[in-house]
């Protein structure tokens, strides 16, 4: 049994790595759909929309003298080519000069387009208050690991034998609920079927933002 302990004693290598969590969002759909229009409106009203806005897409809804209905407040432009006027509209839109108040493109056949703001997916920042401790497993047979950590190098909050128990098949562990602004120090041990524990691995540290 002592040979197992000696083998595992120096086999562990611990390091702290930052976490990154990705969230994806989906959108789209037909702008005729009331639910999709309502979702788009939340994004659109958060930015300045003008007839010339480029941070989004314009979709033709009707030709001149046509009409359509919007279930939620949506930005509509009226005109042709590079000449447009526009406004926020809820309800029925009449695509003509009288409804929009002027003729933005005299002599041209005009249309009405609706605006939908572009959406982007942004990775969530690394959460503060947590750290991921990872290690390389020893080649000998073990029954599990114990994780130790504290705010002083070599002095851990858990007494020897009372570290956080992790299964033998694991190679990492996330330590959470760490105090912001503090530096934490981490180490890992392994133990065999008889409960004999190796010495601490090399120490890793991380400052919690």
Secondary structure, DSSP 8 states (H G I E B T S, - for coil): -HHHHHHHHTT--EEEE---B---------TTSHHHHHHHHHHHTTS---TT--SEEEEEEEETT-EEEEEEEEEEEEEETTEEEEEEEEEEEE-SHHHHTS-SSTTS--EEEEEEE------B---TT-EEEEE---SS--SEEEEEEESBTTB-SS-TT-SEEEETT-SEEEE----TT-EEEEEEEEE-TT--B------EEEE--
